[in-house]
Amino acid sequence: MPTTGPKKDKTPPVKRRCNRCHGFGRAPCRICAGKGQVLMGTDVYGRAKFERCGGCFGTKTTRCATCGGDGFIT
């Protein structure tokens, strides 16, 4: 009978809540800072012209880059 070495307890890694999204899996957009729109310039009268953010498409949040949208980090 062959020997297999010492037995190891296979405990799953502990999951911690993500510190960036606080466990929600969604974080504020880095392009628009969570506003949903970005400044595109001014019109002919000098008023600010805004358009929908291309990073979050106006939803104000994106999938968390730290946890990959899971909400937890191993």
Biopython code that builds the backbone (N, CA, C, O; Angstrom):
import numpy as np
from Bio.PDB.StructureBuilder import StructureBuilder

atoms = [
    (1, "MET", "N", (0.833, -1.171, 0.000)),
    (1, "MET", "CA", (0.000, 0.000, 0.000)),
    (1, "MET", "C", (0.889, 1.249, 0.000)),
    (1, "MET", "O", (1.749, 1.386, 0.870)),
    (2, "PRO", "N", (0.692, 2.178, -0.977)),
    (2, "PRO", "CA", (1.561, 3.362, -1.059)),
    (2, "PRO", "C", (1.167, 4.405, -0.003)),
    (2, "PRO", "O", (0.006, 4.520, 0.390)),
    (3, "THR", "N", (2.165, 5.143, 0.429)),
    (3, "THR", "CA", (1.898, 6.213, 1.387)),
    (3, "THR", "C", (1.584, 7.497, 0.610)),
    (3, "THR", "O", (2.180, 7.765, -0.433)),
    (4, "THR", "N", (0.661, 8.266, 1.123)),
    (4, "THR", "CA", (0.230, 9.459, 0.404)),
    (4, "THR", "C", (0.665, 10.756, 1.069)),
    (4, "THR", "O", (0.397, 11.829, 0.528)),
    (5, "GLY", "N", (1.302, 10.701, 2.177)),
    (5, "GLY", "CA", (1.751, 11.922, 2.843)),
    (5, "GLY", "C", (0.762, 12.352, 3.912)),
    (5, "GLY", "O", (-0.242, 11.682, 4.153)),
    (6, "PRO", "N", (1.056, 13.473, 4.545)),
    (6, "PRO", "CA", (0.177, 13.924, 5.631)),
    (6, "PRO", "C", (-1.184, 14.386, 5.091)),
    (6, "PRO", "O", (-1.297, 14.924, 3.990)),
    (7, "LYS", "N", (-2.190, 14.156, 5.903)),
    (7, "LYS", "CA", (-3.531, 14.601, 5.518)),
    (7, "LYS", "C", (-3.665, 16.091, 5.790)),
    (7, "LYS", "O", (-3.187, 16.593, 6.806)),
    (8, "LYS", "N", (-4.319, 16.790, 4.871)),
    (8, "LYS", "CA", (-4.518, 18.227, 5.033)),
    (8, "LYS", "C", (-6.007, 18.502, 5.124)),
    (8, "LYS", "O", (-6.812, 17.926, 4.392)),
    (9, "ASP", "N", (-6.349, 19.385, 6.029)),
    (9, "ASP", "CA", (-7.736, 19.812, 6.101)),
    (9, "ASP", "C", (-7.990, 20.775, 4.943)),
    (9, "ASP", "O", (-7.282, 21.770, 4.790)),
    (10, "LYS", "N", (-8.983, 20.480, 4.147)),
    (10, "LYS", "CA", (-9.293, 21.347, 3.023)),
    (10, "LYS", "C", (-10.445, 22.266, 3.408)),
    (10, "LYS", "O", (-11.615, 21.976, 3.158)),
    (11, "THR", "N", (-10.075, 23.378, 4.022)),
    (11, "THR", "CA", (-11.086, 24.357, 4.378)),
    (11, "THR", "C", (-11.168, 25.388, 3.256)),
    (11, "THR", "O", (-10.139, 25.802, 2.722)),
    (12, "PRO", "N", (-12.356, 25.798, 2.902)),
    (12, "PRO", "CA", (-12.475, 26.799, 1.831)),
    (12, "PRO", "C", (-11.921, 28.143, 2.301)),
    (12, "PRO", "O", (-11.975, 28.455, 3.491)),
    (13, "PRO", "N", (-11.392, 28.933, 1.376)),
    (13, "PRO", "CA", (-10.857, 30.232, 1.781)),
    (13, "PRO", "C", (-11.977, 31.132, 2.304)),
    (13, "PRO", "O", (-13.119, 31.058, 1.851)),
    (14, "VAL", "N", (-11.628, 31.963, 3.245)),
    (14, "VAL", "CA", (-12.607, 32.865, 3.848)),
    (14, "VAL", "C", (-12.890, 34.003, 2.879)),
    (14, "VAL", "O", (-11.971, 34.628, 2.348)),
    (15, "LYS", "N", (-14.169, 34.261, 2.656)),
    (15, "LYS", "CA", (-14.542, 35.370, 1.782)),
    (15, "LYS", "C", (-14.812, 36.596, 2.634)),
    (15, "LYS", "O", (-15.522, 36.532, 3.638)),
    (16, "ARG", "N", (-14.230, 37.722, 2.213)),
    (16, "ARG", "CA", (-14.449, 38.994, 2.898)),
    (16, "ARG", "C", (-15.253, 39.907, 1.982)),
    (16, "ARG", "O", (-15.171, 39.802, 0.758)),
    (17, "ARG", "N", (-16.021, 40.794, 2.577)),
    (17, "ARG", "CA", (-16.775, 41.755, 1.782)),
    (17, "ARG", "C", (-15.806, 42.722, 1.117)),
    (17, "ARG", "O", (-14.836, 43.156, 1.740)),
    (18, "CYS", "N", (-16.057, 43.057, -0.125)),
    (18, "CYS", "CA", (-15.181, 43.951, -0.894)),
    (18, "CYS", "C", (-15.186, 45.341, -0.265)),
    (18, "CYS", "O", (-16.240, 45.877, 0.077)),
    (19, "ASN", "N", (-13.987, 45.919, -0.117)),
    (19, "ASN", "CA", (-13.889, 47.232, 0.516)),
    (19, "ASN", "C", (-14.222, 48.373, -0.436)),
    (19, "ASN", "O", (-14.501, 49.481, 0.022)),
    (20, "ARG", "N", (-14.201, 48.136, -1.751)),
    (20, "ARG", "CA", (-14.498, 49.208, -2.698)),
    (20, "ARG", "C", (-15.993, 49.370, -2.927)),
    (20, "ARG", "O", (-16.500, 50.492, -2.938)),
    (21, "CYS", "N", (-16.705, 48.259, -3.109)),
    (21, "CYS", "CA", (-18.148, 48.333, -3.399)),
    (21, "CYS", "C", (-19.005, 47.987, -2.192)),
    (21, "CYS", "O", (-20.232, 48.022, -2.280)),
    (22, "HIS", "N", (-18.384, 47.654, -1.065)),
    (22, "HIS", "CA", (-19.078, 47.321, 0.183)),
    (22, "HIS", "C", (-20.015, 46.125, 0.032)),
    (22, "HIS", "O", (-21.050, 46.054, 0.695)),
    (23, "GLY", "N", (-19.652, 45.193, -0.838)),
    (23, "GLY", "CA", (-20.419, 43.961, -0.988)),
    (23, "GLY", "C", (-21.550, 44.025, -1.990)),
    (23, "GLY", "O", (-22.270, 43.040, -2.152)),
    (24, "PHE", "N", (-21.738, 45.147, -2.672)),
    (24, "PHE", "CA", (-22.828, 45.276, -3.640)),
    (24, "PHE", "C", (-22.445, 44.777, -5.032)),
    (24, "PHE", "O", (-23.320, 44.406, -5.815)),
    (25, "GLY", "N", (-21.158, 44.763, -5.350)),
    (25, "GLY", "CA", (-20.717, 44.328, -6.673)),
    (25, "GLY", "C", (-20.750, 45.440, -7.702)),
    (25, "GLY", "O", (-20.307, 45.238, -8.833)),
    (26, "ARG", "N", (-21.254, 46.594, -7.350)),
    (26, "ARG", "CA", (-21.313, 47.755, -8.231)),
    (26, "ARG", "C", (-20.604, 48.911, -7.537)),
    (26, "ARG", "O", (-20.764, 49.104, -6.332)),
    (27, "ALA", "N", (-19.829, 49.672, -8.284)),
    (27, "ALA", "CA", (-19.085, 50.789, -7.733)),
    (27, "ALA", "C", (-19.357, 52.032, -8.577)),
    (27, "ALA", "O", (-19.723, 51.900, -9.745)),
    (28, "PRO", "N", (-19.190, 53.229, -8.025)),
    (28, "PRO", "CA", (-19.395, 54.446, -8.818)),
    (28, "PRO", "C", (-18.473, 54.474, -10.028)),
    (28, "PRO", "O", (-17.317, 54.059, -9.953)),
    (29, "CYS", "N", (-18.992, 54.961, -11.126)),
    (29, "CYS", "CA", (-18.219, 55.045, -12.369)),
    (29, "CYS", "C", (-17.026, 55.968, -12.167)),
    (29, "CYS", "O", (-17.164, 57.045, -11.587)),
    (30, "ARG", "N", (-15.874, 55.559, -12.637)),
    (30, "ARG", "CA", (-14.668, 56.364, -12.477)),
    (30, "ARG", "C", (-14.596, 57.491, -13.506)),
    (30, "ARG", "O", (-13.908, 58.485, -13.272)),
    (31, "ILE", "N", (-15.279, 57.363, -14.620)),
    (31, "ILE", "CA", (-15.230, 58.387, -15.665)),
    (31, "ILE", "C", (-16.060, 59.600, -15.277)),
    (31, "ILE", "O", (-15.586, 60.732, -15.377)),
    (32, "CYS", "N", (-17.291, 59.376, -14.836)),
    (32, "CYS", "CA", (-18.188, 60.490, -14.506)),
    (32, "CYS", "C", (-18.309, 60.721, -13.008)),
    (32, "CYS", "O", (-19.070, 61.593, -12.588)),
    (33, "ALA", "N", (-17.587, 59.972, -12.196)),
    (33, "ALA", "CA", (-17.620, 60.066, -10.727)),
    (33, "ALA", "C", (-19.020, 59.824, -10.176)),
    (33, "ALA", "O", (-19.398, 60.419, -9.168)),
    (34, "GLY", "N", (-19.788, 58.961, -10.823)),
    (34, "GLY", "CA", (-21.106, 58.598, -10.331)),
    (34, "GLY", "C", (-22.200, 59.593, -10.667)),
    (34, "GLY", "O", (-23.264, 59.559, -10.049)),
    (35, "LYS", "N", (-21.972, 60.478, -11.626)),
    (35, "LYS", "CA", (-22.974, 61.475, -11.997)),
    (35, "LYS", "C", (-23.836, 61.026, -13.176)),
    (35, "LYS", "O", (-24.961, 61.503, -13.323)),
    (36, "GLY", "N", (-23.340, 60.129, -14.009)),
    (36, "GLY", "CA", (-24.100, 59.638, -15.142)),
    (36, "GLY", "C", (-23.962, 60.469, -16.399)),
    (36, "GLY", "O", (-24.448, 60.071, -17.457)),
    (37, "GLN", "N", (-23.312, 61.607, -16.305)),
    (37, "GLN", "CA", (-23.114, 62.462, -17.475)),
    (37, "GLN", "C", (-21.748, 63.127, -17.400)),
    (37, "GLN", "O", (-21.182, 63.300, -16.320)),
    (38, "VAL", "N", (-21.231, 63.493, -18.559)),
    (38, "VAL", "CA", (-19.926, 64.141, -18.629)),
    (38, "VAL", "C", (-20.052, 65.449, -19.398)),
    (38, "VAL", "O", (-20.911, 65.589, -20.268)),
    (39, "LEU", "N", (-19.200, 66.391, -19.075)),
    (39, "LEU", "CA", (-19.190, 67.684, -19.734)),
    (39, "LEU", "C", (-18.549, 67.538, -21.109)),
    (39, "LEU", "O", (-17.417, 67.067, -21.222)),
    (40, "MET", "N", (-19.265, 67.937, -22.147)),
    (40, "MET", "CA", (-18.742, 67.821, -23.504)),
    (40, "MET", "C", (-18.241, 69.150, -24.042)),
    (40, "MET", "O", (-17.630, 69.183, -25.110)),
    (41, "GLY", "N", (-18.479, 70.227, -23.344)),
    (41, "GLY", "CA", (-18.040, 71.546, -23.786)),
    (41, "GLY", "C", (-19.145, 72.555, -23.546)),
    (41, "GLY", "O", (-19.982, 72.378, -22.660)),
    (42, "THR", "N", (-19.143, 73.609, -24.337)),
    (42, "THR", "CA", (-20.166, 74.634, -24.201)),
    (42, "THR", "C", (-20.835, 74.873, -25.542)),
    (42, "THR", "O", (-20.260, 74.602, -26.596)),
    (43, "ASP", "N", (-22.060, 75.384, -25.489)),
    (43, "ASP", "CA", (-22.745, 75.721, -26.735)),
    (43, "ASP", "C", (-22.365, 77.147, -27.136)),
    (43, "ASP", "O", (-21.497, 77.756, -26.512)),
    (44, "VAL", "N", (-23.013, 77.679, -28.176)),
    (44, "VAL", "CA", (-22.647, 79.002, -28.686)),
    (44, "VAL", "C", (-22.971, 80.113, -27.697)),
    (44, "VAL", "O", (-22.430, 81.212, -27.822)),
    (45, "TYR", "N", (-23.826, 79.864, -26.729)),
    (45, "TYR", "CA", (-24.185, 80.862, -25.730)),
    (45, "TYR", "C", (-23.346, 80.749, -24.453)),
    (45, "TYR", "O", (-23.541, 81.531, -23.522)),
    (46, "GLY", "N", (-22.426, 79.799, -24.397)),
    (46, "GLY", "CA", (-21.545, 79.639, -23.248)),
    (46, "GLY", "C", (-22.093, 78.739, -22.159)),
    (46, "GLY", "O", (-21.487, 78.623, -21.094)),
    (47, "ARG", "N", (-23.234, 78.095, -22.406)),
    (47, "ARG", "CA", (-23.809, 77.180, -21.410)),
    (47, "ARG", "C", (-23.141, 75.811, -21.523)),
    (47, "ARG", "O", (-22.741, 75.380, -22.604)),
    (48, "ALA", "N", (-23.033, 75.156, -20.398)),
    (48, "ALA", "CA", (-22.403, 73.830, -20.370)),
    (48, "ALA", "C", (-23.253, 72.832, -21.143)),
    (48, "ALA", "O", (-24.482, 72.856, -21.077)),
    (49, "LYS", "N", (-22.577, 71.959, -21.873)),
    (49, "LYS", "CA", (-23.253, 70.938, -22.672)),
    (49, "LYS", "C", (-22.840, 69.575, -22.125)),
    (49, "LYS", "O", (-21.660, 69.226, -22.146)),
    (50, "PHE", "N", (-23.810, 68.806, -21.638)),
    (50, "PHE", "CA", (-23.540, 67.500, -21.051)),
    (50, "PHE", "C", (-24.078, 66.396, -21.952)),
    (50, "PHE", "O", (-25.065, 66.586, -22.664)),
    (51, "GLU", "N", (-23.417, 65.241, -21.913)),
    (51, "GLU", "CA", (-23.885, 64.049, -22.606)),
    (51, "GLU", "C", (-23.787, 62.863, -21.672)),
    (51, "GLU", "O", (-23.079, 62.901, -20.666)),
    (52, "ARG", "N", (-24.504, 61.813, -22.016)),
    (52, "ARG", "CA", (-24.490, 60.590, -21.210)),
    (52, "ARG", "C", (-23.082, 60.006, -21.175)),
    (52, "ARG", "O", (-22.370, 60.022, -22.179)),
    (53, "CYS", "N", (-22.689, 59.497, -20.022)),
    (53, "CYS", "CA", (-21.353, 58.926, -19.832)),
    (53, "CYS", "C", (-21.188, 57.672, -20.683)),
    (53, "CYS", "O", (-22.088, 56.834, -20.752)),
    (54, "GLY", "N", (-20.035, 57.551, -21.326)),
    (54, "GLY", "CA", (-19.749, 56.381, -22.148)),
    (54, "GLY", "C", (-19.226, 55.190, -21.344)),
    (54, "GLY", "O", (-19.175, 54.070, -21.852)),
    (55, "GLY", "N", (-18.840, 55.431, -20.098)),
    (55, "GLY", "CA", (-18.320, 54.348, -19.267)),
    (55, "GLY", "C", (-19.413, 53.546, -18.591)),
    (55, "GLY", "O", (-19.332, 52.320, -18.508)),
    (56, "CYS", "N", (-20.445, 54.242, -18.103)),
    (56, "CYS", "CA", (-21.532, 53.565, -17.382)),
    (56, "CYS", "C", (-22.860, 53.665, -18.131)),
    (56, "CYS", "O", (-23.866, 53.107, -17.694)),
    (57, "PHE", "N", (-22.861, 54.373, -19.253)),
    (57, "PHE", "CA", (-24.058, 54.568, -20.083)),
    (57, "PHE", "C", (-25.192, 55.206, -19.298)),
    (57, "PHE", "O", (-26.362, 54.895, -19.521)),
    (58, "GLY", "N", (-24.842, 56.105, -18.373)),
    (58, "GLY", "CA", (-25.827, 56.860, -17.620)),
    (58, "GLY", "C", (-26.366, 56.170, -16.385)),
    (58, "GLY", "O", (-27.224, 56.735, -15.707)),
    (59, "THR", "N", (-25.900, 54.964, -16.059)),
    (59, "THR", "CA", (-26.416, 54.253, -14.888)),
    (59, "THR", "C", (-25.716, 54.660, -13.598)),
    (59, "THR", "O", (-26.152, 54.268, -12.515)),
    (60, "LYS", "N", (-24.664, 55.421, -13.688)),
    (60, "LYS", "CA", (-23.879, 55.961, -12.568)),
    (60, "LYS", "C", (-22.994, 54.935, -11.872)),
    (60, "LYS", "O", (-22.158, 55.324, -11.056)),
    (61, "THR", "N", (-23.139, 53.646, -12.156)),
    (61, "THR", "CA", (-22.292, 52.626, -11.538)),
    (61, "THR", "C", (-21.764, 51.673, -12.596)),
    (61, "THR", "O", (-22.339, 51.526, -13.674)),
    (62, "THR", "N", (-20.658, 51.034, -12.261)),
    (62, "THR", "CA", (-20.084, 49.991, -13.118)),
    (62, "THR", "C", (-19.783, 48.777, -12.248)),
    (62, "THR", "O", (-19.820, 48.848, -11.020)),
    (63, "ARG", "N", (-19.487, 47.673, -12.902)),
    (63, "ARG", "CA", (-19.119, 46.468, -12.155)),
    (63, "ARG", "C", (-17.817, 46.740, -11.423)),
    (63, "ARG", "O", (-16.882, 47.300, -11.996)),
    (64, "CYS", "N", (-17.755, 46.355, -10.190)),
    (64, "CYS", "CA", (-16.581, 46.614, -9.347)),
    (64, "CYS", "C", (-15.362, 45.889, -9.926)),
    (64, "CYS", "O", (-15.410, 44.689, -10.194)),
    (65, "ALA", "N", (-14.292, 46.623, -10.109)),
    (65, "ALA", "CA", (-13.068, 46.050, -10.660)),
    (65, "ALA", "C", (-12.289, 45.247, -9.621)),
    (65, "ALA", "O", (-11.521, 44.353, -9.977)),
    (66, "THR", "N", (-12.479, 45.555, -8.362)),
    (66, "THR", "CA", (-11.738, 44.866, -7.295)),
    (66, "THR", "C", (-12.222, 43.436, -7.105)),
    (66, "THR", "O", (-11.414, 42.511, -7.023)),
    (67, "CYS", "N", (-13.535, 43.252, -7.035)),
    (67, "CYS", "CA", (-14.084, 41.917, -6.781)),
    (67, "CYS", "C", (-14.694, 41.294, -8.025)),
    (67, "CYS", "O", (-15.162, 40.157, -7.971)),
    (68, "GLY", "N", (-14.702, 42.006, -9.144)),
    (68, "GLY", "CA", (-15.260, 41.465, -10.387)),
    (68, "GLY", "C", (-16.773, 41.392, -10.363)),
    (68, "GLY", "O", (-17.359, 40.626, -11.129)),
    (69, "GLY", "N", (-17.422, 42.166, -9.508)),
    (69, "GLY", "CA", (-18.872, 42.166, -9.436)),
    (69, "GLY", "C", (-19.458, 41.140, -8.491)),
    (69, "GLY", "O", (-20.677, 41.034, -8.362)),
    (70, "ASP", "N", (-18.594, 40.382, -7.827)),
    (70, "ASP", "CA", (-19.051, 39.341, -6.901)),
    (70, "ASP", "C", (-19.479, 39.912, -5.546)),
    (70, "ASP", "O", (-20.380, 39.383, -4.895)),
    (71, "GLY", "N", (-18.828, 40.987, -5.135)),
    (71, "GLY", "CA", (-19.120, 41.591, -3.841)),
    (71, "GLY", "C", (-18.234, 41.077, -2.724)),
    (71, "GLY", "O", (-18.210, 41.642, -1.631)),
    (72, "PHE", "N", (-17.497, 39.992, -3.001)),
    (72, "PHE", "CA", (-16.634, 39.395, -1.970)),
    (72, "PHE", "C", (-15.252, 39.119, -2.542)),
    (72, "PHE", "O", (-15.093, 38.873, -3.738)),
    (73, "ILE", "N", (-14.264, 39.165, -1.671)),
    (73, "ILE", "CA", (-12.876, 38.890, -2.036)),
    (73, "ILE", "C", (-12.417, 37.679, -1.236)),
    (73, "ILE", "O", (-12.678, 37.592, -0.036)),
    (74, "THR", "N", (-11.736, 36.748, -1.892)),
    (74, "THR", "CA", (-11.241, 35.574, -1.169)),
    (74, "THR", "C", (-9.880, 35.856, -0.578)),
    (74, "THR", "O", (-9.296, 34.987, 0.070)),
]
sb = StructureBuilder()
sb.init_structure("model")
sb.init_model(0)
sb.init_chain("A")
sb.init_seg("    ")
for serial, (resi, resn, name, xyz) in enumerate(atoms, 1):
    if name == "N":
        sb.init_residue(resn, " ", resi, " ")
    sb.init_atom(name, np.array(xyz, "f"), 0.0, 1.0, " ", f" {name:<3s}", serial, name[0])
structure = sb.get_structure()
